[in-house]
């Protein structure tokens, strides 16, 4: 039995070596004389090589005849994307490969490949040869990353007296863009995702201006080369030969290689001193948590009880026992505000799902054509216009800020602006800084993969270079194209708007209500006017469309120049401020809406307005629909505050409405409050796991709703688990420390839970 298995393995391997040997006889004689002849002969022999298989009885006559026809006509008639040259051979035999160790190793690679040497065969085997699925959008082919990355061999030198030298693999992703030269202009016609099967294949591949479609003319192919070759060497070796081959086929070919997509094991990053210091700090915090928890538990016994001083209080801030009790504490005191816990958790899950969905564009896909067709389904706008959820979060943030600021003003008759800003900074920053440090210093060392150096390198580099913009909360205005943690723009926007709200709410409080509410409405109108003017005057798209920038959103001009800006989010936040003022004033002079009015308004404002504000954006995903600049600007300025109205209306109606018992029970589940307290950490953490997946994935994935769901569920579980750890080690302890040194001086009475309390809760929310 074992001999049968051995024969089964050796026969195809022997066949591969015979084919390579037959097609490589010219190497030693011609390559050194005229390297350009090598390219021609390899391309020609590969295109005819399929005919030789008939000698071994591997194909029937029909397939042999078909192969001969393709070989005879393929040079000029078969489209380039169906007849690509072999990149491994084209590279190694390129006349433009710079002189030096790289060229010497590449020629040695060709020679050993002809001889069937294992290391050379592995290098060839791990590279992409003939990519499939290009017409349907499968344009990214990763070969076999580990076969190349782990390749290491000792090879003999020409001088037998010298020690053998090492040769290892370097895995590169080659970007190849191509287009027909002098192609006739396309006739004006509606954009479509369905092409006539009897037309030229070029119709399905060439650029037509439809942003929904994956660019079939933009390939990314894996190539394994000797590690002595740099990305620049590979680019020089391929650029001119491919351009010449394309010219013969009336196709313009452009190649490019980013340095961080050409990686070798010998270039793995070293663990820096900064990374070691970071580990010592986190390790020390964990040790303090363990010590504090032990001490807190021991204090339950009378013999260990002692008088507590400042040092004891600081130590007990780190008690996991105390902090977990604070997180799990469930208390409901306000029918409307209590619903915010569910809203925060639900929207956080929606954010995780939306960002996971985006990863299907960042990863290679087998069936992107199916994903493209989802844009034509009207109900899909609930997903594709999902970023509008952020404005719901901003509305909730403004509501909480206004409610608790008004409560404080009525109690103390004044507000310390600078202290409020400092407290908010202290509460937001410790966890934020710890996660930035993890991404900058630790994450690059955790794995490898085809896109690891590019994706994780980009995330790490952004945090190494621009951490200070995040900690100053100016990252949505400074170096936005290299932002550390692309989702962190929201934290900066929320911080800015909270500061603005401090002064606006104080001014509102000083005014009589008949003037105060018009003042807040005027701020909302001003925010709408800003968005309208930006969209109308500069022809800015009214919403984030995503494509074709899903691979990296920081390359999207709309994202970096408009989507993340505070001044374009004012209206949604101040919708929440008005709602918070209404809810606070209702507590001073209670009035109730009747059951019919409550149910009707809930249906119209919460459901109809919320869904409509999203659905009206569907036309912007259809390139055949021509929308006027005025209509586009109106949607840009109104859809965000409209959605914020639909969200804060839940809180208002549950506060003032009658007959909403079902709604109360739905939004006030006891399970949701502890999870809602973890949403800040979840927001900061969730993208780490998703970026990790992009970096390590080896093969193309299949898009389906089933796969989306089963990616989403582990995302939620892992994200909230990590958020709990961050809350116990960093977030909870530092908030208690802040209360000891700052809040306790203001109010001698500490909240019973001491963790995630209403001082104000606006500072614990997330988006």
C-alpha positions in Angstrom: 0.0 0.0 0.0 2.8 2.4 0.9 4.4 1.8 -2.5 1.2 2.7 -4.3 1.0 6.0 -2.4 4.6 6.7 -3.3 4.0 6.1 -6.9 0.9 8.2 -6.8 3.0 11.1 -5.5 6.1 10.7 -7.6 4.5 10.3 -11.0 3.0 13.8 -11.2 6.2 15.3 -9.7 8.3 13.5 -12.2 6.1 14.8 -15.0 6.5 18.4 -13.8 10.3 18.0 -13.7 10.3 16.5 -17.2 8.2 19.5 -18.5 10.5 22.0 -16.8 13.6 20.3 -18.1 12.3 20.2 -21.6 11.4 23.8 -21.6 14.6 24.9 -19.8 17.3 23.4 -22.1 18.1 26.9 -23.4 19.0 28.4 -20.0 22.6 27.7 -19.6 23.4 28.4 -23.3 21.3 31.5 -24.0 20.5 33.3 -20.8 24.0 34.6 -20.3 24.3 35.6 -23.9 21.0 37.3 -24.5 18.6 37.5 -21.6 15.7 38.9 -23.7 15.8 35.6 -25.7 15.1 33.8 -22.5 11.9 35.6 -22.0 10.7 35.0 -25.5 11.5 31.3 -25.4 10.0 30.7 -22.0 6.8 32.5 -23.0 6.6 30.6 -26.3 7.5 27.2 -24.7 5.0 27.6 -22.0 2.2 28.5 -24.4 3.1 25.4 -26.5 4.0 23.2 -23.6 0.5 22.0 -23.1 0.7 20.2 -26.4 3.5 18.0 -25.1 1.2 16.4 -22.6 -0.3 14.4 -25.4 3.0 12.4 -25.5 2.2 11.1 -22.0 -1.4 10.3 -22.8 -2.6 12.9 -20.3 -5.2 14.5 -22.6 -7.7 13.4 -25.1 -7.6 14.5 -28.7 -10.2 17.3 -28.3 -8.2 19.0 -25.6 -4.9 18.7 -27.4 -6.5 20.2 -30.6 -7.9 23.0 -28.5 -4.6 23.7 -26.9 -2.9 23.8 -30.3 -5.4 26.3 -31.5 -4.9 28.5 -28.4 -1.2 28.2 -28.7 -1.3 29.2 -32.4 -3.7 32.1 -32.0 -3.1 33.1 -28.3 -0.2 35.5 -29.0 -2.5 38.0 -30.5 -6.1 36.9 -30.1 -6.5 35.5 -26.5 -6.9 38.4 -24.1 -3.9 39.1 -21.9 -5.8 38.3 -18.7 -6.5 34.8 -20.0 -2.9 34.2 -21.1 -0.5 35.8 -18.6 3.2 34.9 -18.8 4.7 32.9 -16.0 5.9 35.5 -13.5 8.5 33.3 -11.8 10.3 32.6 -15.0 9.8 36.1 -16.4 11.4 37.6 -13.3 14.3 35.2 -13.0 15.3 35.5 -16.6 14.6 39.2 -17.0 17.3 41.3 -18.8 16.5 44.2 -16.6 17.2 42.5 -13.3 20.0 44.6 -11.6 23.4 43.0 -11.4 24.3 41.7 -8.0 23.5 39.0 -5.5 19.8 39.0 -6.5 20.6 38.3 -10.1 23.1 35.6 -9.2 20.6 33.9 -7.0 17.8 34.2 -9.6 19.9 32.5 -12.3 20.9 29.8 -9.8 17.1 29.4 -9.1 16.5 28.8 -12.8 19.3 26.3 -13.1 18.1 24.4 -10.0 14.5 24.5 -11.1 15.6 22.7 -14.4 17.4 20.1 -12.3 14.3 19.6 -10.1 16.0 20.7 -6.9 13.5 20.9 -4.0 14.1 24.4 -2.8 13.8 25.8 -6.3 10.7 23.8 -7.0 9.1 25.1 -3.8 9.9 28.7 -4.8 8.3 28.1 -8.2 5.4 26.1 -6.7 4.5 28.8 -4.1 4.1 31.5 -6.8 1.0 32.2 -8.8 1.1 30.8 -12.3 -2.2 31.2 -14.1 -4.8 33.2 -12.0 -8.4 32.2 -12.4 -11.7 34.0 -11.9 -10.5 37.4 -13.2 -13.6 38.1 -15.2 -15.9 37.7 -12.1 -13.6 39.9 -10.0 -11.3 37.4 -8.3 -8.2 39.5 -9.0 -6.1 38.9 -5.9 -4.2 35.6 -5.8 -1.9 34.8 -2.9 -0.2 31.6 -4.0 1.2 29.6 -1.0 2.6 32.1 1.5 4.0 29.7 4.0 5.8 27.6 1.4 7.7 30.7 0.3 8.1 32.4 3.6 9.4 29.4 5.4 11.8 28.4 2.6 15.4 28.2 3.7 18.2 26.2 2.2 22.0 26.0 2.2 23.5 25.9 -1.3 27.0 25.2 -2.4 29.2 27.9 -3.9 31.2 27.7 -7.1 34.3 27.5 -5.1 34.1 24.2 -3.1 36.5 25.6 -0.5 34.0 28.2 0.6 31.2 27.6 3.1 27.7 27.1 1.6 25.5 30.1 1.5 21.9 30.4 2.6 19.1 31.2 0.3 15.6 31.8 1.5 12.3 33.0 0.1 10.9 36.5 -0.2 7.1 36.6 -0.7 6.0 39.6 -2.9 2.6 40.7 -4.1 2.8 42.2 -7.6 0.2 44.7 -8.7 -0.5 44.5 -12.4 -2.8 47.0 -14.1 -3.6 46.6 -17.8 -5.7 48.3 -20.5 -6.1 48.0 -24.2 -4.1 50.4 -26.3 -6.1 52.6 -28.7 -9.3 50.9 -27.6 -12.4 52.3 -29.3 -14.4 54.6 -27.0 -17.4 52.9 -25.4 -20.8 53.9 -26.6 -22.8 55.8 -24.0 -25.0 53.2 -22.3 -26.4 52.6 -18.8 -24.1 51.1 -16.3 -24.8 47.4 -15.8 -23.6 44.5 -13.7 -24.8 42.0 -16.3 -23.0 41.8 -19.6 -23.9 40.2 -22.9 -22.2 36.7 -22.9 -21.7 37.0 -26.7 -19.7 40.3 -26.4 -15.9 40.6 -26.0 -14.6 39.7 -22.6 -12.9 43.1 -22.5 -16.4 44.6 -21.9 -16.5 42.9 -18.5 -12.9 43.8 -17.7 -12.3 47.3 -18.8 -13.0 50.4 -16.7 -16.5 51.8 -17.3 -16.7 54.2 -14.4 -19.0 52.0 -12.3 -17.7 52.4 -8.8 -19.7 49.3 -7.6 -17.5 46.9 -9.6 -14.2 45.4 -8.5 -11.5 46.5 -10.9 -10.9 43.5 -13.1 -7.9 45.2 -14.7 -6.1 45.6 -11.4 -4.5 42.3 -10.4 -2.5 41.3 -7.3 -0.4 38.2 -7.8 2.0 36.4 -5.5 5.6 35.8 -6.6 8.3 34.0 -4.6 11.8 35.3 -5.2 15.2 34.9 -3.4 15.4 37.0 -0.2 18.4 38.8 -1.6 16.1 40.5 -4.0 14.4 43.7 -2.9 11.0 45.0 -3.9 12.8 47.5 -6.2 14.8 44.7 -7.8 11.5 42.8 -8.5 9.8 45.8 -9.9 12.7 46.6 -12.3 12.9 43.0 -13.4 9.2 42.9 -14.4 8.3 46.4 -15.5 9.9 46.6 -18.9 9.5 42.9 -20.0 5.8 43.0 -19.1 5.3 46.3 -20.9 7.0 44.8 -24.0 4.8 41.7 -23.9 1.7 43.9 -23.5 2.7 46.1 -26.4 2.8 43.0 -28.6 -0.7 42.3 -27.6 -1.9 45.9 -27.9 -2.2 46.1 -24.1 -0.5 48.7 -21.8 0.7 46.9 -18.6 1.8 48.8 -15.5 3.4 47.0 -12.5 4.1 48.2 -9.0 5.2 46.7 -5.8 4.9 48.3 -2.4 7.9 47.6 -0.1 5.7 46.4 2.7 4.1 43.7 0.5 7.5 42.1 -0.2 8.5 40.3 2.9 11.0 37.7 4.1 11.4 35.9 7.3 14.9 37.4 7.7 13.3 40.8 7.8 10.9 40.1 10.7 10.7 43.0 13.1 12.8 42.9 16.3 11.2 43.4 19.7 12.1 47.0 20.5 13.0 48.5 23.9 9.8 50.5 23.8 7.8 47.2 23.3 9.5 45.7 26.3 8.7 48.8 28.4 5.1 48.5 27.3 5.0 44.9 28.4 6.5 45.7 31.8 3.9 48.4 32.4 1.0 46.2 31.4 2.4 43.3 33.4 2.8 45.6 36.4 -0.8 46.7 36.1 -2.0 43.0 36.0 0.2 42.3 39.1 -1.4 45.2 40.9 -4.9 44.0 40.0 -4.1 40.5 41.4 -2.6 42.0 44.6 -5.6 44.4 45.0 -8.1 41.7 44.4 -6.4 39.4 47.0 -6.4 42.3 49.5 -10.0 43.2 48.8 -11.1 39.6 49.3 -9.0 39.3 52.5 -10.6 42.4 53.9 -13.9 40.5 54.2 -12.3 38.7 57.2 -12.2 40.8 60.4 -8.6 39.9 61.3 -7.3 41.5 58.1 -9.4 44.6 58.4 -7.4 47.8 58.9 -8.0 51.5 58.7 -7.7 52.7 55.1 -5.7 55.6 54.0 -5.0 57.1 50.6 -2.6 54.3 49.7 -5.2 51.7 50.6 -7.9 53.5 48.6 -5.6 53.7 45.6 -4.8 50.0 45.8 -8.4 49.0 46.1 -9.1 50.9 42.9 -7.5 48.0 41.0 -9.6 45.3 42.7 -11.1 43.1 40.0 -13.7 41.9 42.6 -14.9 45.4 43.1 -14.8 46.5 39.5 -16.6 43.4 38.2 -19.3 44.1 40.8 -19.6 47.6 39.4 -19.9 46.4 35.8 -22.5 43.7 36.7 -24.6 46.1 38.9 -28.0 46.6 37.3 -30.1 49.6 38.4 -33.0 51.3 36.6 -34.2 54.7 37.7 -35.4 56.6 34.6 -37.8 55.1 32.0 -36.2 56.9 29.1 -32.5 57.1 30.0 -32.5 53.4 30.9 -33.2 52.5 27.3 -29.8 54.0 26.2 -28.0 50.9 27.5 -29.8 48.7 24.8 -29.2 51.4 22.1 -25.5 51.5 22.8 -25.1 47.8 22.8 -27.2 47.2 19.7 -25.4 50.0 17.7 -22.0 48.7 18.9 -22.9 45.3 17.5 -24.0 47.0 14.2 -20.6 48.8 14.1 -18.7 45.5 14.5 -20.8 43.8 11.8 -20.4 46.7 9.4 -16.6 46.8 9.9 -16.4 43.0 9.5 -18.4 43.3 6.3 -15.9 45.8 5.0 -13.2 43.2 5.4 -14.6 41.2 2.6 -13.4 44.0 0.3 -10.0 44.0 2.0 -9.6 40.2 1.6 -9.4 38.4 -1.7 -12.8 37.0 -2.7 -13.8 34.1 -5.0 -17.2 35.6 -5.8 -17.1 39.4 -5.7 -19.6 39.5 -8.5 -22.3 38.3 -6.1 -21.3 41.0 -3.6 -21.6 43.6 -6.4 -25.1 42.6 -7.1 -26.2 43.2 -3.6 -25.9 47.0 -4.4 -29.0 46.6 -6.6 -31.2 45.3 -3.8 -33.1 48.2 -2.3 -33.1 46.7 1.3 -29.3 46.5 1.2 -29.1 50.2 1.8 -29.8 49.4 5.5 -26.3 47.9 5.5 -24.4 50.1 3.0 -25.7 53.3 4.6 -24.8 51.8 8.0 -22.3 54.5 8.8 -25.3 56.7 9.6 -25.4 54.8 12.9 -22.6 57.1 14.1 -25.0 60.0 14.0 -27.4 58.1 16.3 -24.5 57.7 18.8 -23.8 61.4 18.6 -27.4 62.2 19.3 -27.3 59.9 22.4 -24.1 61.6 23.4 -25.6 65.0 23.2 -28.7 63.9 25.0 -26.7 62.6 28.0 -24.4 65.6 28.1 -27.2 68.1 28.1 -29.3 66.2 30.7 -26.5 65.8 33.3 -25.0 69.3 32.7 -28.4 70.9 33.3 -28.8 68.7 36.4 -25.4 69.9 37.7 -26.2 73.5 36.9 -29.5 73.5 38.8 -27.7 71.9 41.7 -24.6 74.0 41.9 -25.7 77.1 40.0 -22.3 77.0 38.1 -20.0 74.8 36.1 -16.2 74.5 36.1 -15.5 74.3 32.3 -11.8 73.6 32.5 -12.3 70.9 35.2 -15.1 69.2 33.2 -12.9 69.1 30.1 -10.0 67.6 32.2 -12.2 65.0 33.8 -13.5 63.9 30.4 -9.9 63.6 29.1 -8.8 61.5 32.0 -11.7 59.2 31.7 -11.3 58.6 28.0 -7.5 58.5 27.6 -6.0 55.6 29.7 -7.6 52.7 27.8 -7.2 54.7 24.6 -3.4 55.1 25.2 -3.0 51.4 26.1 -4.6 50.2 23.0 -2.6 52.6 20.8 0.5 51.3 22.4 -0.5 47.7 21.8 -1.1 48.4 18.1 2.1 50.4 17.7 4.5 48.1 19.6 3.1 44.6 20.1 0.7 43.7 17.2 3.3 43.5 14.4 5.0 40.6 16.3 1.9 38.4 16.7 1.8 36.7 13.3 2.6 36.7 9.6 0.7 36.5 6.3 0.4 37.7 2.7 -0.9 41.1 3.8 0.5 41.2 7.3 3.4 43.6 6.6 1.1 45.9 4.6 -2.1 45.9 6.7 -0.7 45.5 10.2 2.4 47.5 9.2 0.1 50.4 8.1 -1.8 50.3 11.4 1.3 50.1 13.5 3.1 52.8 11.5 0.2 55.1 11.9 0.2 54.7 15.7 4.0 55.0 15.9 4.0 58.3 14.0 0.7 59.9 15.0 -0.1 58.7 18.5 0.2 62.2 19.7 -2.6 63.4 17.4 -4.9 60.8 19.0 -4.0 61.7 22.6 -4.6 65.4 21.8 -7.9 64.4 20.1 -7.0 66.2 16.9 -6.5 63.1 14.7 -9.6 63.9 12.7 -8.0 67.1 11.4 -4.2 66.4 11.5 -2.6 63.7 9.3 -6.0 62.0 8.6 -4.6 59.9 5.8 -2.3 58.2 8.3 -4.7 58.1 11.2 -3.9 55.7 14.0 -7.0 53.4 14.3 -9.3 54.5 11.5 -12.3 54.4 13.8 -10.7 56.7 16.4 -12.0 59.8 14.5 -15.3 59.4 16.4 -13.6 59.7 19.8 -12.1 63.1 18.7 -15.4 64.3 17.2 -17.3 63.4 20.4 -14.7 65.1 22.6 -14.9 68.3 20.5 -18.7 68.4 20.5 -18.8 67.8 24.3 -16.6 70.9 24.8 -18.9 72.9 22.5 -22.0 71.5 24.3 -20.6 72.7 27.7 -20.8 76.3 26.6 -24.0 75.9 24.6 -25.9 74.2 27.5 -24.6 76.8 29.9 -25.9 79.6 27.7 -29.2 77.7 27.3 -29.5 77.4 31.1 -28.9 81.1 31.5 -31.7 82.0 29.0 -35.4 81.7 29.6 -36.7 78.5 27.9 -38.7 80.4 25.3 -35.3 81.7 24.0 -33.1 78.8 25.0 -34.8 76.2 22.8 -34.7 78.5 19.7 -31.0 79.0 20.4 -30.3 75.3 20.4 -32.4 74.8 17.2 -30.4 77.6 15.6 -27.2 75.7 16.4 -28.7 72.6 14.6 -29.7 74.8 11.6 -26.1 76.2 11.5 -24.7 72.7 11.5 -27.0 71.7 8.6 -26.0 74.8 6.6 -22.3 74.0 7.0 -22.9 70.5 5.6 -25.1 71.9 2.8 -22.5 74.5 1.8 -19.6 72.0 1.8 -21.6 69.5 -0.4 -23.1 72.1 -2.8 -20.1 74.4 -3.3 -17.4 71.6 -3.6 -19.6 68.9 -5.3 -18.9 66.6 -2.4 -20.8 63.3 -2.3 -23.6 63.4 0.3 -22.6 60.2 2.1 -19.8 57.7 2.4 -20.0 55.2 -0.4 -17.0 53.2 0.5 -16.1 51.7 -2.9 -13.6 51.7 -4.4 -11.7 52.4 -1.1 -12.7 49.5 1.0 -9.2 48.1 0.9 -8.0 51.1 2.9 -10.6 53.7 3.9 -7.8 56.2 4.7 -7.2 56.5 1.0 -10.7 57.8 0.4 -10.7 61.6 0.1 -14.3 61.8 1.3 -13.4 59.9 4.5 -10.3 62.0 5.3 -11.6 65.4 4.3 -15.3 65.3 5.2 -16.6 62.2 6.9 -14.4 62.5 10.0 -14.7 66.3 10.5 -16.4 67.7 13.6 -18.0 70.6 11.9 -20.0 68.3 9.7 -21.4 66.4 12.7 -22.7 69.4 14.8 -26.4 69.0 13.7 -26.7 65.4 14.8 -25.1 66.0 18.2 -27.2 69.0 19.0 -30.4 67.1 18.1 -29.4 65.1 21.1 -28.7 68.2 23.2 -32.3 69.4 22.5 -33.6 66.0 23.4 -31.7 66.0 26.7 -33.1 69.4 27.6 -36.6 68.2 26.9 -36.2 65.2 29.1 -34.7 67.2 31.9 -37.4 69.8 31.8 -40.1 67.1 31.7 -38.8 65.9 35.1 -39.5 69.4 36.6 -43.0 69.6 35.2 -44.3 66.1 34.3 -46.7 65.8 31.4 -47.7 62.7 29.5 -48.5 61.8 25.9 -51.6 59.6 25.5 -51.2 56.0 24.4 -52.5 56.6 20.8 -50.1 59.5 20.3 -47.2 57.7 21.9 -47.6 54.6 19.7 -48.2 56.7 16.5 -45.2 58.9 17.1 -43.0 55.8 17.9 -44.0 54.3 14.6 -43.6 57.5 12.5 -40.6 59.1 14.1 -38.5 56.1 15.3 -39.3 53.5 12.6 -40.4 55.4 9.5 -38.1 58.4 9.8 -35.1 56.2 10.8 -35.6 53.8 7.8 -36.4 56.6 5.4 -33.4 58.6 6.2 -31.3 55.6 5.2 -33.3 54.4 2.2 -33.3 57.8 0.5 -29.5 57.2 0.1 -30.0 54.2 -2.2 -30.0 56.3 -5.3 -26.5 57.4 -4.6 -25.4 53.7 -5.0 -26.8 53.6 -8.5 -24.5 55.3 -11.0 -27.3 55.5 -13.6 -29.2 57.9 -11.4 -28.3 61.6 -12.0 -28.9 63.6 -8.9 -28.7 67.4 -8.9 -26.2 69.2 -6.8 -29.1 70.8 -4.8 -30.7 67.5 -4.0 -27.4 66.0 -3.1 -26.6 68.9 -0.7 -30.0 68.7 0.9 -29.6 65.0 1.6 -26.0 65.6 2.9 -27.2 68.2 5.4 -30.5 66.6 6.6 -30.1 62.8 6.7 -27.8 62.7 9.7 -29.8 64.9 12.0 -33.0 63.1 10.8 -31.5 59.8 11.9 -30.4 61.3 15.2 -34.0 62.4 15.7 -35.3 58.9 15.2 -32.8 57.6 17.8 -33.3 60.1 20.5 -37.1 59.9 20.0 -36.9 56.5 21.6 -35.7 58.0 24.8 -38.1 60.9 24.7 -41.2 58.8 24.0 -40.3 56.3 26.7 -40.0 59.2 29.1 -43.2 61.0 28.3 -45.3 58.4 26.6 -48.2 56.3 28.0 -49.0 52.7 27.0 -45.4 51.7 25.9 -45.0 48.9 28.3 -43.8 46.4 25.7 -41.2 49.0 24.5 -40.0 49.5 28.1 -39.5 45.8 28.7 -37.8 45.4 25.4 -35.2 48.1 26.0 -34.6 47.3 29.7 -33.3 43.7 29.7 -31.1 43.1 32.8 -28.5 41.4 30.6 -27.8 44.5 28.5 -26.6 47.0 31.1 -23.3 45.3 31.9 -22.6 44.8 28.2 -23.4 48.5 27.5 -20.7 49.5 30.0 -18.1 47.7 27.9 -19.0 49.4 24.6 -16.2 52.0 24.9 -13.5 49.4 25.1 -15.3 47.3 22.5 -15.2 50.2 20.0 -11.5 50.7 20.5 -10.7 47.0 20.3 -12.9 45.4 17.7 -10.9 46.4 14.7 -7.7 44.8 16.0 -9.1 41.3 15.5 -10.5 42.2 12.1 -7.2 43.7 10.9 -5.4 40.6 12.2 -7.7 38.4 10.0 -6.9 40.6 6.9 -3.2 40.2 7.6 -3.1 36.4 8.1 -5.6 35.1 5.6 -3.9 32.8 3.1 -6.6 32.1 0.5 -9.6 33.8 -1.1 -12.9 33.6 0.8 -16.4 33.1 -0.4 -18.9 35.9 0.4 -22.2 34.9 1.8 -24.6 36.1 4.5 -23.9 32.8 6.3 -20.2 33.5 6.4 -20.8 37.1 7.5 -22.9 36.0 10.4 -20.4 33.4 11.6 -17.6 35.9 11.4 -19.7 38.4 13.3 -20.6 36.2 16.3 -17.0 35.4 17.3 -16.2 39.0 16.7 -18.7 40.1 19.3 -17.7 37.5 21.8 -14.0 38.1 21.5 -14.4 41.9 21.4 -16.5 42.1 24.6 -14.3 39.6 26.4 -11.2 41.7 25.7 -13.1 44.9 26.6 -13.9 43.3 30.0 -10.2 42.7 30.6 -9.3 46.3 29.6 -12.1 47.5 31.9 -10.8 45.5 34.9 -7.1 46.3 34.4 -7.2 49.9 33.1 -10.5 51.6 32.5 -12.2 50.9 35.9 -9.2 51.5 38.1 -8.2 54.8 36.5 -11.7 56.1 36.7 -11.8 55.4 40.4 -8.4 57.1 40.8 -9.8 60.1 39.0 -12.7 60.2 41.4 -10.4 60.1 44.4 -8.2 63.0 43.3 -10.7 65.2 41.4 -14.4 64.3 41.7 -14.2 63.6 45.4 -12.9 67.1 45.9 -16.0 68.4 44.1 -18.5 66.1 45.7 -17.5 64.4 49.0 -20.0 61.7 48.2 -18.7 58.9 45.9 -21.2 57.0 43.8 -22.1 53.6 45.3 -20.9 51.7 42.3 -17.8 53.8 41.8 -17.5 52.7 38.2 -19.2 53.8 35.0 -21.4 56.2 37.0 -23.4 59.1 35.9 -20.8 61.8 36.2 -22.0 62.1 33.4 -22.7 58.9 31.5 -22.1 60.8 28.3 -18.5 60.2 29.0 -18.9 56.5 29.0 -20.7 56.1 25.7 -19.4 54.9 22.4 -20.1 54.8 18.7 
